[in-house]
Amino acid sequence: MELADQAVGFLLSFISISIFTYYTCWVIVLPFVDSDHFIQKFFLPQHYAIIIPVFAGVILLSFLSIFVGFVMLKSKQKVK
C-alpha cells in the first residue's frame, strides 16, 4: 500500500509541476516570442490564460461552498 501511495504522490507532483511549467511559459515567456515562431502552435491564445484559471476557480469555490453547505445541513439534522 505504501508503494501505491508513493506512486500516486509522484504522479500528482509530476502533473502539478508540468501544469505550472506550461502555464508559466505561456504567461511569462510567450509574450516575448514572435507570433510566427513554431512554439506558438503549442499554446492557446493569450486571453485563455486568464479565462481558464478564473473559470476553474469559480467552479472550485462553487463545489467547496456546496460541500460546506451539505455538511452544515447534515450536522444540523444530527443535532435534532
PDB file with SEQRES, HELIX, SHEET and CRYST1 records, atoms N, CA, C and O in Angstrom:
SEQRES   1 A   80  MET GLU LEU ALA ASP GLN ALA VAL GLY PHE LEU LEU SER          
SEQRES   2 A   80  PHE ILE SER ILE SER ILE PHE THR TYR TYR THR CYS TRP          
SEQRES   3 A   80  VAL ILE VAL LEU PRO PHE VAL ASP SER ASP HIS PHE ILE          
SEQRES   4 A   80  GLN LYS PHE PHE LEU PRO GLN HIS TYR ALA ILE ILE ILE          
SEQRES   5 A   80  PRO VAL PHE ALA GLY VAL ILE LEU LEU SER PHE LEU SER          
SEQRES   6 A   80  ILE PHE VAL GLY PHE VAL MET LEU LYS SER LYS GLN LYS          
SEQRES   7 A   80  VAL LYS                                                      
HELIX    1 AA1 GLU A    2  THR A   24  1                                  23    
HELIX    2 AA2 CYS A   25  VAL A   29  3                                   5    
HELIX    3 AA3 LEU A   30  PHE A   32  5                                   3    
HELIX    4 AA4 PHE A   38  PHE A   42  5                                   5    
HELIX    5 AA5 TYR A   48  VAL A   79  1                                  32    
CRYST1    1.000    1.000    1.000  90.00  90.00  90.00 P 1           1          
ATOM      1  N   MET A   1       0.827  -1.198   0.000  1.00  0.00           N  
ATOM      2  CA  MET A   1       0.000   0.000   0.000  1.00  0.00           C  
ATOM      3  C   MET A   1       0.868   1.258   0.000  1.00  0.00           C  
ATOM      4  O   MET A   1       0.529   2.258  -0.632  1.00  0.00           O  
ATOM      5  N   GLU A   2       1.981   1.194   0.710  1.00  0.00           N  
ATOM      6  CA  GLU A   2       2.853   2.362   0.790  1.00  0.00           C  
ATOM      7  C   GLU A   2       3.444   2.706  -0.572  1.00  0.00           C  
ATOM      8  O   GLU A   2       3.601   3.880  -0.909  1.00  0.00           O  
ATOM      9  N   LEU A   3       3.772   1.679  -1.353  1.00  0.00           N  
ATOM     10  CA  LEU A   3       4.322   1.906  -2.679  1.00  0.00           C  
ATOM     11  C   LEU A   3       3.289   2.548  -3.601  1.00  0.00           C  
ATOM     12  O   LEU A   3       3.635   3.398  -4.422  1.00  0.00           O  
ATOM     13  N   ALA A   4       2.033   2.152  -3.473  1.00  0.00           N  
ATOM     14  CA  ALA A   4       0.967   2.747  -4.279  1.00  0.00           C  
ATOM     15  C   ALA A   4       0.767   4.214  -3.905  1.00  0.00           C  
ATOM     16  O   ALA A   4       0.546   5.050  -4.782  1.00  0.00           O  
ATOM     17  N   ASP A   5       0.840   4.534  -2.618  1.00  0.00           N  
ATOM     18  CA  ASP A   5       0.719   5.929  -2.179  1.00  0.00           C  
ATOM     19  C   ASP A   5       1.864   6.777  -2.721  1.00  0.00           C  
ATOM     20  O   ASP A   5       1.660   7.924  -3.118  1.00  0.00           O  
ATOM     21  N   GLN A   6       3.053   6.216  -2.735  1.00  0.00           N  
ATOM     22  CA  GLN A   6       4.197   6.948  -3.273  1.00  0.00           C  
ATOM     23  C   GLN A   6       4.042   7.173  -4.776  1.00  0.00           C  
ATOM     24  O   GLN A   6       4.386   8.239  -5.287  1.00  0.00           O  
ATOM     25  N   ALA A   7       3.528   6.179  -5.475  1.00  0.00           N  
ATOM     26  CA  ALA A   7       3.334   6.308  -6.921  1.00  0.00           C  
ATOM     27  C   ALA A   7       2.292   7.379  -7.224  1.00  0.00           C  
ATOM     28  O   ALA A   7       2.477   8.192  -8.129  1.00  0.00           O  
ATOM     29  N   VAL A   8       1.204   7.380  -6.472  1.00  0.00           N  
ATOM     30  CA  VAL A   8       0.163   8.399  -6.669  1.00  0.00           C  
ATOM     31  C   VAL A   8       0.718   9.782  -6.337  1.00  0.00           C  
ATOM     32  O   VAL A   8       0.454  10.744  -7.059  1.00  0.00           O  
ATOM     33  N   GLY A   9       1.478   9.890  -5.261  1.00  0.00           N  
ATOM     34  CA  GLY A   9       2.084  11.167  -4.895  1.00  0.00           C  
ATOM     35  C   GLY A   9       3.042  11.665  -5.958  1.00  0.00           C  
ATOM     36  O   GLY A   9       3.045  12.851  -6.290  1.00  0.00           O  
ATOM     37  N   PHE A  10       3.861  10.763  -6.496  1.00  0.00           N  
ATOM     38  CA  PHE A  10       4.785  11.148  -7.557  1.00  0.00           C  
ATOM     39  C   PHE A  10       4.021  11.605  -8.795  1.00  0.00           C  
ATOM     40  O   PHE A  10       4.376  12.609  -9.412  1.00  0.00           O  
ATOM     41  N   LEU A  11       2.976  10.872  -9.157  1.00  0.00           N  
ATOM     42  CA  LEU A  11       2.184  11.229 -10.328  1.00  0.00           C  
ATOM     43  C   LEU A  11       1.523  12.596 -10.160  1.00  0.00           C  
ATOM     44  O   LEU A  11       1.551  13.414 -11.079  1.00  0.00           O  
ATOM     45  N   LEU A  12       0.933  12.846  -9.001  1.00  0.00           N  
ATOM     46  CA  LEU A  12       0.300  14.149  -8.751  1.00  0.00           C  
ATOM     47  C   LEU A  12       1.326  15.281  -8.750  1.00  0.00           C  
ATOM     48  O   LEU A  12       1.050  16.368  -9.257  1.00  0.00           O  
ATOM     49  N   SER A  13       2.502  15.033  -8.185  1.00  0.00           N  
ATOM     50  CA  SER A  13       3.563  16.044  -8.198  1.00  0.00           C  
ATOM     51  C   SER A  13       4.020  16.331  -9.617  1.00  0.00           C  
ATOM     52  O   SER A  13       4.212  17.489  -9.991  1.00  0.00           O  
ATOM     53  N   PHE A  14       4.196  15.282 -10.407  1.00  0.00           N  
ATOM     54  CA  PHE A  14       4.621  15.451 -11.791  1.00  0.00           C  
ATOM     55  C   PHE A  14       3.594  16.243 -12.602  1.00  0.00           C  
ATOM     56  O   PHE A  14       3.957  17.128 -13.377  1.00  0.00           O  
ATOM     57  N   ILE A  15       2.317  15.921 -12.422  1.00  0.00           N  
ATOM     58  CA  ILE A  15       1.256  16.641 -13.132  1.00  0.00           C  
ATOM     59  C   ILE A  15       1.223  18.105 -12.704  1.00  0.00           C  
ATOM     60  O   ILE A  15       1.094  18.994 -13.545  1.00  0.00           O  
ATOM     61  N   SER A  16       1.339  18.358 -11.411  1.00  0.00           N  
ATOM     62  CA  SER A  16       1.314  19.742 -10.911  1.00  0.00           C  
ATOM     63  C   SER A  16       2.489  20.552 -11.440  1.00  0.00           C  
ATOM     64  O   SER A  16       2.316  21.694 -11.866  1.00  0.00           O  
ATOM     65  N   ILE A  17       3.672  19.975 -11.415  1.00  0.00           N  
ATOM     66  CA  ILE A  17       4.854  20.680 -11.914  1.00  0.00           C  
ATOM     67  C   ILE A  17       4.737  20.919 -13.421  1.00  0.00           C  
ATOM     68  O   ILE A  17       5.139  21.971 -13.917  1.00  0.00           O  
ATOM     69  N   SER A  18       4.190  19.945 -14.144  1.00  0.00           N  
ATOM     70  CA  SER A  18       4.021  20.118 -15.591  1.00  0.00           C  
ATOM     71  C   SER A  18       3.045  21.249 -15.912  1.00  0.00           C  
ATOM     72  O   SER A  18       3.310  22.076 -16.784  1.00  0.00           O  
ATOM     73  N   ILE A  19       1.927  21.280 -15.212  1.00  0.00           N  
ATOM     74  CA  ILE A  19       0.940  22.342 -15.431  1.00  0.00           C  
ATOM     75  C   ILE A  19       1.527  23.705 -15.064  1.00  0.00           C  
ATOM     76  O   ILE A  19       1.331  24.679 -15.790  1.00  0.00           O  
ATOM     77  N   PHE A  20       2.242  23.778 -13.947  1.00  0.00           N  
ATOM     78  CA  PHE A  20       2.861  25.042 -13.534  1.00  0.00           C  
ATOM     79  C   PHE A  20       3.876  25.519 -14.568  1.00  0.00           C  
ATOM     80  O   PHE A  20       3.905  26.702 -14.907  1.00  0.00           O  
ATOM     81  N   THR A  21       4.703  24.614 -15.067  1.00  0.00           N  
ATOM     82  CA  THR A  21       5.714  24.986 -16.064  1.00  0.00           C  
ATOM     83  C   THR A  21       5.058  25.449 -17.362  1.00  0.00           C  
ATOM     84  O   THR A  21       5.468  26.455 -17.942  1.00  0.00           O  
ATOM     85  N   TYR A  22       4.044  24.721 -17.818  1.00  0.00           N  
ATOM     86  CA  TYR A  22       3.333  25.101 -19.040  1.00  0.00           C  
ATOM     87  C   TYR A  22       2.692  26.472 -18.891  1.00  0.00           C  
ATOM     88  O   TYR A  22       2.824  27.320 -19.773  1.00  0.00           O  
ATOM     89  N   TYR A  23       1.997  26.694 -17.778  1.00  0.00           N  
ATOM     90  CA  TYR A  23       1.306  27.965 -17.575  1.00  0.00           C  
ATOM     91  C   TYR A  23       2.304  29.115 -17.442  1.00  0.00           C  
ATOM     92  O   TYR A  23       2.071  30.200 -17.973  1.00  0.00           O  
ATOM     93  N   THR A  24       3.407  28.885 -16.740  1.00  0.00           N  
ATOM     94  CA  THR A  24       4.426  29.922 -16.585  1.00  0.00           C  
ATOM     95  C   THR A  24       5.028  30.298 -17.935  1.00  0.00           C  
ATOM     96  O   THR A  24       5.190  31.481 -18.232  1.00  0.00           O  
ATOM     97  N   CYS A  25       5.354  29.316 -18.742  1.00  0.00           N  
ATOM     98  CA  CYS A  25       5.877  29.621 -20.086  1.00  0.00           C  
ATOM     99  C   CYS A  25       4.834  30.344 -20.924  1.00  0.00           C  
ATOM    100  O   CYS A  25       5.166  31.258 -21.678  1.00  0.00           O  
ATOM    101  N   TRP A  26       3.594  29.946 -20.798  1.00  0.00           N  
ATOM    102  CA  TRP A  26       2.507  30.532 -21.573  1.00  0.00           C  
ATOM    103  C   TRP A  26       2.298  31.998 -21.220  1.00  0.00           C  
ATOM    104  O   TRP A  26       2.104  32.831 -22.105  1.00  0.00           O  
ATOM    105  N   VAL A  27       2.338  32.314 -19.932  1.00  0.00           N  
ATOM    106  CA  VAL A  27       2.006  33.664 -19.478  1.00  0.00           C  
ATOM    107  C   VAL A  27       3.229  34.588 -19.456  1.00  0.00           C  
ATOM    108  O   VAL A  27       3.113  35.766 -19.792  1.00  0.00           O  
ATOM    109  N   ILE A  28       4.385  34.076 -19.069  1.00  0.00           N  
ATOM    110  CA  ILE A  28       5.548  34.942 -18.868  1.00  0.00           C  
ATOM    111  C   ILE A  28       6.477  34.967 -20.082  1.00  0.00           C  
ATOM    112  O   ILE A  28       6.954  36.032 -20.473  1.00  0.00           O  
ATOM    113  N   VAL A  29       6.736  33.813 -20.673  1.00  0.00           N  
ATOM    114  CA  VAL A  29       7.726  33.745 -21.751  1.00  0.00           C  
ATOM    115  C   VAL A  29       7.109  34.024 -23.121  1.00  0.00           C  
ATOM    116  O   VAL A  29       7.702  34.741 -23.928  1.00  0.00           O  
ATOM    117  N   LEU A  30       5.946  33.477 -23.390  1.00  0.00           N  
ATOM    118  CA  LEU A  30       5.356  33.540 -24.723  1.00  0.00           C  
ATOM    119  C   LEU A  30       5.083  34.954 -25.254  1.00  0.00           C  
ATOM    120  O   LEU A  30       5.209  35.167 -26.460  1.00  0.00           O  
ATOM    121  N   PRO A  31       4.719  35.921 -24.419  1.00  0.00           N  
ATOM    122  CA  PRO A  31       4.517  37.266 -24.981  1.00  0.00           C  
ATOM    123  C   PRO A  31       5.778  37.877 -25.609  1.00  0.00           C  
ATOM    124  O   PRO A  31       5.680  38.811 -26.404  1.00  0.00           O  
ATOM    125  N   PHE A  32       6.945  37.361 -25.258  1.00  0.00           N  
ATOM    126  CA  PHE A  32       8.192  37.894 -25.810  1.00  0.00           C  
ATOM    127  C   PHE A  32       8.689  37.118 -27.030  1.00  0.00           C  
ATOM    128  O   PHE A  32       9.741  37.432 -27.588  1.00  0.00           O  
ATOM    129  N   VAL A  33       7.923  36.105 -27.439  1.00  0.00           N  
ATOM    130  CA  VAL A  33       8.287  35.297 -28.602  1.00  0.00           C  
ATOM    131  C   VAL A  33       7.496  35.812 -29.804  1.00  0.00           C  
ATOM    132  O   VAL A  33       6.334  36.197 -29.674  1.00  0.00           O  
ATOM    133  N   ASP A  34       8.137  35.816 -30.972  1.00  0.00           N  
ATOM    134  CA  ASP A  34       7.463  36.280 -32.187  1.00  0.00           C  
ATOM    135  C   ASP A  34       6.212  35.458 -32.460  1.00  0.00           C  
ATOM    136  O   ASP A  34       6.164  34.268 -32.147  1.00  0.00           O  
ATOM    137  N   SER A  35       5.206  36.090 -33.043  1.00  0.00           N  
ATOM    138  CA  SER A  35       3.926  35.422 -33.277  1.00  0.00           C  
ATOM    139  C   SER A  35       4.009  34.347 -34.362  1.00  0.00           C  
ATOM    140  O   SER A  35       3.142  33.474 -34.417  1.00  0.00           O  
ATOM    141  N   ASP A  36       5.012  34.384 -35.214  1.00  0.00           N  
ATOM    142  CA  ASP A  36       5.152  33.367 -36.257  1.00  0.00           C  
ATOM    143  C   ASP A  36       6.141  32.261 -35.880  1.00  0.00           C  
ATOM    144  O   ASP A  36       6.463  31.411 -36.710  1.00  0.00           O  
ATOM    145  N   HIS A  37       6.613  32.269 -34.661  1.00  0.00           N  
ATOM    146  CA  HIS A  37       7.535  31.234 -34.195  1.00  0.00           C  
ATOM    147  C   HIS A  37       6.788  29.907 -34.023  1.00  0.00           C  
ATOM    148  O   HIS A  37       5.607  29.897 -33.676  1.00  0.00           O  
ATOM    149  N   PHE A  38       7.481  28.789 -34.267  1.00  0.00           N  
ATOM    150  CA  PHE A  38       6.819  27.481 -34.231  1.00  0.00           C  
ATOM    151  C   PHE A  38       6.290  27.118 -32.847  1.00  0.00           C  
ATOM    152  O   PHE A  38       5.354  26.325 -32.748  1.00  0.00           O  
ATOM    153  N   ILE A  39       6.852  27.666 -31.789  1.00  0.00           N  
ATOM    154  CA  ILE A  39       6.421  27.319 -30.427  1.00  0.00           C  
ATOM    155  C   ILE A  39       5.029  27.869 -30.117  1.00  0.00           C  
ATOM    156  O   ILE A  39       4.364  27.391 -29.199  1.00  0.00           O  
ATOM    157  N   GLN A  40       4.594  28.855 -30.865  1.00  0.00           N  
ATOM    158  CA  GLN A  40       3.271  29.447 -30.646  1.00  0.00           C  
ATOM    159  C   GLN A  40       2.136  28.445 -30.884  1.00  0.00           C  
ATOM    160  O   GLN A  40       1.055  28.592 -30.314  1.00  0.00           O  
ATOM    161  N   LYS A  41       2.370  27.433 -31.716  1.00  0.00           N  
ATOM    162  CA  LYS A  41       1.304  26.472 -32.021  1.00  0.00           C  
ATOM    163  C   LYS A  41       1.038  25.509 -30.860  1.00  0.00           C  
ATOM    164  O   LYS A  41       0.035  24.795 -30.880  1.00  0.00           O  
ATOM    165  N   PHE A  42       1.909  25.474 -29.852  1.00  0.00           N  
ATOM    166  CA  PHE A  42       1.715  24.600 -28.703  1.00  0.00           C  
ATOM    167  C   PHE A  42       0.885  25.243 -27.595  1.00  0.00           C  
ATOM    168  O   PHE A  42       0.579  24.585 -26.601  1.00  0.00           O  
ATOM    169  N   PHE A  43       0.519  26.501 -27.745  1.00  0.00           N  
ATOM    170  CA  PHE A  43      -0.196  27.239 -26.714  1.00  0.00           C  
ATOM    171  C   PHE A  43      -1.476  27.832 -27.269  1.00  0.00           C  
ATOM    172  O   PHE A  43      -1.561  28.171 -28.449  1.00  0.00           O  
ATOM    173  N   LEU A  44      -2.477  27.952 -26.395  1.00  0.00           N  
ATOM    174  CA  LEU A  44      -3.724  28.624 -26.755  1.00  0.00           C  
ATOM    175  C   LEU A  44      -3.494  30.125 -26.842  1.00  0.00           C  
ATOM    176  O   LEU A  44      -2.456  30.613 -26.396  1.00  0.00           O  
ATOM    177  N   PRO A  45      -4.449  30.874 -27.411  1.00  0.00           N  
ATOM    178  CA  PRO A  45      -4.328  32.337 -27.418  1.00  0.00           C  
ATOM    179  C   PRO A  45      -4.239  32.895 -25.996  1.00  0.00           C  
ATOM    180  O   PRO A  45      -4.688  32.267 -25.037  1.00  0.00           O  
ATOM    181  N   GLN A  46      -3.655  34.076 -25.882  1.00  0.00           N  
ATOM    182  CA  GLN A  46      -3.341  34.657 -24.571  1.00  0.00           C  
ATOM    183  C   GLN A  46      -4.562  34.919 -23.697  1.00  0.00           C  
ATOM    184  O   GLN A  46      -4.456  34.824 -22.474  1.00  0.00           O  
ATOM    185  N   HIS A  47      -5.707  35.242 -24.271  1.00  0.00           N  
ATOM    186  CA  HIS A  47      -6.864  35.567 -23.432  1.00  0.00           C  
ATOM    187  C   HIS A  47      -7.345  34.353 -22.650  1.00  0.00           C  
ATOM    188  O   HIS A  47      -7.998  34.508 -21.619  1.00  0.00           O  
ATOM    189  N   TYR A  48      -7.035  33.151 -23.120  1.00  0.00           N  
ATOM    190  CA  TYR A  48      -7.400  31.952 -22.371  1.00  0.00           C  
ATOM    191  C   TYR A  48      -6.560  31.791 -21.099  1.00  0.00           C  
ATOM    192  O   TYR A  48      -6.952  31.070 -20.182  1.00  0.00           O  
ATOM    193  N   ALA A  49      -5.416  32.456 -21.046  1.00  0.00           N  
ATOM    194  CA  ALA A  49      -4.562  32.382 -19.857  1.00  0.00           C  
ATOM    195  C   ALA A  49      -5.240  32.998 -18.642  1.00  0.00           C  
ATOM    196  O   ALA A  49      -4.880  32.680 -17.509  1.00  0.00           O  
ATOM    197  N   ILE A  50      -6.206  33.868 -18.858  1.00  0.00           N  
ATOM    198  CA  ILE A  50      -6.974  34.451 -17.760  1.00  0.00           C  
ATOM    199  C   ILE A  50      -8.303  33.726 -17.586  1.00  0.00           C  
ATOM    200  O   ILE A  50      -8.722  33.456 -16.461  1.00  0.00           O  
ATOM    201  N   ILE A  51      -8.959  33.413 -18.685  1.00  0.00           N  
ATOM    202  CA  ILE A  51     -10.297  32.811 -18.623  1.00  0.00           C  
ATOM    203  C   ILE A  51     -10.284  31.443 -17.949  1.00  0.00           C  
ATOM    204  O   ILE A  51     -11.133  31.168 -17.102  1.00  0.00           O  
ATOM    205  N   ILE A  52      -9.337  30.585 -18.310  1.00  0.00           N  
ATOM    206  CA  ILE A  52      -9.308  29.220 -17.773  1.00  0.00           C  
ATOM    207  C   ILE A  52      -9.103  29.192 -16.259  1.00  0.00           C  
ATOM    208  O   ILE A  52      -9.869  28.510 -15.577  1.00  0.00           O  
ATOM    209  N   PRO A  53      -8.108  29.895 -15.687  1.00  0.00           N  
ATOM    210  CA  PRO A  53      -7.961  29.860 -14.227  1.00  0.00           C  
ATOM    211  C   PRO A  53      -9.137  30.496 -13.483  1.00  0.00           C  
ATOM    212  O   PRO A  53      -9.512  30.027 -12.409  1.00  0.00           O  
ATOM    213  N   VAL A  54      -9.717  31.551 -14.040  1.00  0.00           N  
ATOM    214  CA  VAL A  54     -10.872  32.174 -13.385  1.00  0.00           C  
ATOM    215  C   VAL A  54     -12.055  31.210 -13.388  1.00  0.00           C  
ATOM    216  O   VAL A  54     -12.733  31.061 -12.371  1.00  0.00           O  
ATOM    217  N   PHE A  55     -12.304  30.566 -14.499  1.00  0.00           N  
ATOM    218  CA  PHE A  55     -13.387  29.596 -14.597  1.00  0.00           C  
ATOM    219  C   PHE A  55     -13.165  28.420 -13.643  1.00  0.00           C  
ATOM    220  O   PHE A  55     -14.095  27.978 -12.968  1.00  0.00           O  
ATOM    221  N   ALA A  56     -11.934  27.921 -13.591  1.00  0.00           N  
ATOM    222  CA  ALA A  56     -11.614  26.816 -12.682  1.00  0.00           C  
ATOM    223  C   ALA A  56     -11.774  27.248 -11.223  1.00  0.00           C  
ATOM    224  O   ALA A  56     -12.252  26.469 -10.398  1.00  0.00           O  
ATOM    225  N   GLY A  57     -11.384  28.467 -10.903  1.00  0.00           N  
ATOM    226  CA  GLY A  57     -11.539  28.967  -9.540  1.00  0.00           C  
ATOM    227  C   GLY A  57     -12.996  29.119  -9.141  1.00  0.00           C  
ATOM    228  O   GLY A  57     -13.371  28.794  -8.015  1.00  0.00           O  
ATOM    229  N   VAL A  58     -13.816  29.610 -10.057  1.00  0.00           N  
ATOM    230  CA  VAL A  58     -15.249  29.756  -9.758  1.00  0.00           C  
ATOM    231  C   VAL A  58     -15.882  28.391  -9.528  1.00  0.00           C  
ATOM    232  O   VAL A  58     -16.676  28.223  -8.603  1.00  0.00           O  
ATOM    233  N   ILE A  59     -15.540  27.424 -10.358  1.00  0.00           N  
ATOM    234  CA  ILE A  59     -16.090  26.073 -10.179  1.00  0.00           C  
ATOM    235  C   ILE A  59     -15.610  25.465  -8.864  1.00  0.00           C  
ATOM    236  O   ILE A  59     -16.395  24.848  -8.144  1.00  0.00           O  
ATOM    237  N   LEU A  60     -14.337  25.633  -8.547  1.00  0.00           N  
ATOM    238  CA  LEU A  60     -13.794  25.102  -7.288  1.00  0.00           C  
ATOM    239  C   LEU A  60     -14.487  25.722  -6.086  1.00  0.00           C  
ATOM    240  O   LEU A  60     -14.878  25.009  -5.161  1.00  0.00           O  
ATOM    241  N   LEU A  61     -14.643  27.030  -6.088  1.00  0.00           N  
ATOM    242  CA  LEU A  61     -15.317  27.694  -4.968  1.00  0.00           C  
ATOM    243  C   LEU A  61     -16.791  27.303  -4.878  1.00  0.00           C  
ATOM    244  O   LEU A  61     -17.344  27.205  -3.783  1.00  0.00           O  
ATOM    245  N   SER A  62     -17.423  27.082  -6.024  1.00  0.00           N  
ATOM    246  CA  SER A  62     -18.823  26.653  -6.020  1.00  0.00           C  
ATOM    247  C   SER A  62     -18.965  25.274  -5.384  1.00  0.00           C  
ATOM    248  O   SER A  62     -19.817  25.075  -4.519  1.00  0.00           O  
ATOM    249  N   PHE A  63     -18.135  24.320  -5.809  1.00  0.00           N  
ATOM    250  CA  PHE A  63     -18.200  22.977  -5.232  1.00  0.00           C  
ATOM    251  C   PHE A  63     -17.840  22.995  -3.746  1.00  0.00           C  
ATOM    252  O   PHE A  63     -18.436  22.268  -2.952  1.00  0.00           O  
ATOM    253  N   LEU A  64     -16.872  23.818  -3.377  1.00  0.00           N  
ATOM    254  CA  LEU A  64     -16.495  23.927  -1.966  1.00  0.00           C  
ATOM    255  C   LEU A  64     -17.640  24.498  -1.142  1.00  0.00           C  
ATOM    256  O   LEU A  64     -17.906  24.019  -0.040  1.00  0.00           O  
ATOM    257  N   SER A  65     -18.312  25.500  -1.652  1.00  0.00           N  
ATOM    258  CA  SER A  65     -19.450  26.090  -0.942  1.00  0.00           C  
ATOM    259  C   SER A  65     -20.606  25.093  -0.823  1.00  0.00           C  
ATOM    260  O   SER A  65     -21.241  25.001   0.228  1.00  0.00           O  
ATOM    261  N   ILE A  66     -20.873  24.361  -1.882  1.00  0.00           N  
ATOM    262  CA  ILE A  66     -21.932  23.350  -1.831  1.00  0.00           C  
ATOM    263  C   ILE A  66     -21.588  22.268  -0.811  1.00  0.00           C  
ATOM    264  O   ILE A  66     -22.455  21.839  -0.050  1.00  0.00           O  
ATOM    265  N   PHE A  67     -20.341  21.828  -0.789  1.00  0.00           N  
ATOM    266  CA  PHE A  67     -19.916  20.806   0.163  1.00  0.00           C  
ATOM    267  C   PHE A  67     -20.067  21.289   1.601  1.00  0.00           C  
ATOM    268  O   PHE A  67     -20.581  20.560   2.450  1.00  0.00           O  
ATOM    269  N   VAL A  68     -19.624  22.507   1.879  1.00  0.00           N  
ATOM    270  CA  VAL A  68     -19.749  23.060   3.234  1.00  0.00           C  
ATOM    271  C   VAL A  68     -21.223  23.203   3.604  1.00  0.00           C  
ATOM    272  O   VAL A  68     -21.594  22.943   4.749  1.00  0.00           O  
ATOM    273  N   GLY A  69     -22.057  23.603   2.673  1.00  0.00           N  
ATOM    274  CA  GLY A  69     -23.488  23.716   2.935  1.00  0.00           C  
ATOM    275  C   GLY A  69     -24.105  22.375   3.283  1.00  0.00           C  
ATOM    276  O   GLY A  69     -24.889  22.285   4.228  1.00  0.00           O  
ATOM    277  N   PHE A  70     -23.767  21.325   2.532  1.00  0.00           N  
ATOM    278  CA  PHE A  70     -24.291  19.993   2.838  1.00  0.00           C  
ATOM    279  C   PHE A  70     -23.814  19.500   4.195  1.00  0.00           C  
ATOM    280  O   PHE A  70     -24.589  18.903   4.943  1.00  0.00           O  
ATOM    281  N   VAL A  71     -22.558  19.740   4.521  1.00  0.00           N  
ATOM    282  CA  VAL A  71     -22.034  19.316   5.823  1.00  0.00           C  
ATOM    283  C   VAL A  71     -22.752  20.054   6.946  1.00  0.00           C  
ATOM    284  O   VAL A  71     -23.081  19.453   7.968  1.00  0.00           O  
ATOM    285  N   MET A  72     -22.997  21.333   6.770  1.00  0.00           N  
ATOM    286  CA  MET A  72     -23.699  22.096   7.799  1.00  0.00           C  
ATOM    287  C   MET A  72     -25.136  21.604   7.944  1.00  0.00           C  
ATOM    288  O   MET A  72     -25.636  21.509   9.064  1.00  0.00           O  
ATOM    289  N   LEU A  73     -25.807  21.290   6.845  1.00  0.00           N  
ATOM    290  CA  LEU A  73     -27.181  20.776   6.927  1.00  0.00           C  
ATOM    291  C   LEU A  73     -27.234  19.401   7.598  1.00  0.00           C  
ATOM    292  O   LEU A  73     -28.121  19.139   8.410  1.00  0.00           O  
ATOM    293  N   LYS A  74     -26.303  18.542   7.266  1.00  0.00           N  
ATOM    294  CA  LYS A  74     -26.295  17.206   7.871  1.00  0.00           C  
ATOM    295  C   LYS A  74     -25.953  17.279   9.359  1.00  0.00           C  
ATOM    296  O   LYS A  74     -26.519  16.532  10.157  1.00  0.00           O  
ATOM    297  N   SER A  75     -25.044  18.160   9.736  1.00  0.00           N  
ATOM    298  CA  SER A  75     -24.703  18.269  11.158  1.00  0.00           C  
ATOM    299  C   SER A  75     -25.873  18.876  11.945  1.00  0.00           C  
ATOM    300  O   SER A  75     -26.075  18.543  13.113  1.00  0.00           O  
ATOM    301  N   LYS A  76     -26.627  19.749  11.314  1.00  0.00           N  
ATOM    302  CA  LYS A  76     -27.794  20.334  11.975  1.00  0.00           C  
ATOM    303  C   LYS A  76     -28.876  19.282  12.149  1.00  0.00           C  
ATOM    304  O   LYS A  76     -29.564  19.286  13.170  1.00  0.00           O  
ATOM    305  N   GLN A  77     -29.050  18.390  11.199  1.00  0.00           N  
ATOM    306  CA  GLN A  77     -30.049  17.337  11.290  1.00  0.00           C  
ATOM    307  C   GLN A  77     -29.683  16.308  12.366  1.00  0.00           C  
ATOM    308  O   GLN A  77     -30.572  15.758  13.016  1.00  0.00           O  
ATOM    309  N   LYS A  78     -28.391  16.044  12.559  1.00  0.00           N  
ATOM    310  CA  LYS A  78     -27.962  15.097  13.572  1.00  0.00           C  
ATOM    311  C   LYS A  78     -28.201  15.614  14.979  1.00  0.00           C  
ATOM    312  O   LYS A  78     -28.467  14.829  15.890  1.00  0.00           O  
ATOM    313  N   VAL A  79     -28.109  16.927  15.172  1.00  0.00           N  
ATOM    314  CA  VAL A  79     -28.300  17.544  16.482  1.00  0.00           C  
ATOM    315  C   VAL A  79     -29.759  17.396  16.913  1.00  0.00           C  
ATOM    316  O   VAL A  79     -30.028  17.196  18.098  1.00  0.00           O  
ATOM    317  N   LYS A  80     -30.701  17.492  15.982  1.00  0.00           N  
ATOM    318  CA  LYS A  80     -32.123  17.393  16.320  1.00  0.00           C  
ATOM    319  C   LYS A  80     -32.460  16.004  16.644  1.00  0.00           C  
ATOM    320  O   LYS A  80     -33.613  15.705  16.957  1.00  0.00           O  
TER     321      LYS A  80                                                      
END                                                                             
